[in-house]
Amino acid sequence: ALTFTLKNTISVGKEPAEITFSSDGSVAFVANGGSNTVSAINPDTKAIVATIPVGVNPVGAWVGTDGRMYVDNEDGQSVSIIDVKTLKVVETIALGFMPGFVAYNADMKEMWVTDPNAGKVHWWTKDATGKMVRSGAIATAAGTHAIAFKDMTAYVTNQESASVSVVDVMQHKLIKNISVGKKPNGIVIKI
């Protein structure tokens, strides 16, 4: 960062997109949209430790606080859940819509998935066996995209409506939409 000198190049799959890290920082993940895989990288050695087959056109492997990564497969209209310890897909959930983003809420043990074309957030809960079961949807606004949780409130960016939806997590209910700049994408809450 001080000299802007290239230190290393790591070859991954075709059309690499988002780079994310497991919650403990032990593994970096790269979604390879053109290869339908996720590359797992050791951040210390910079070596590929696994190439994980997922659904069609993965865009990001989003961190869960449950030791899993949640991969949104846009063209496959699915979510692949990767166990960080084994680096294997433990579950694939068919959505029936193109996902925009996936977030896991540990307090509620829920997986939330944005549906940008319908302007909704859908949520799944874990059943007694630990599998995800679709539980409902919340209307937000056009172009629903990224999700961030703070306590029992969710903040959801809406790219097409230039807003952020504030959602009550416990009641699964929209509180309000806040107008922001054009095409809001990601959202981060500092804890």
Order of alpha helices (4+ residues) and beta strands (2+ residues): beta-beta-beta-beta-beta-beta-beta-beta-beta-beta-beta-beta-beta-beta-beta-beta
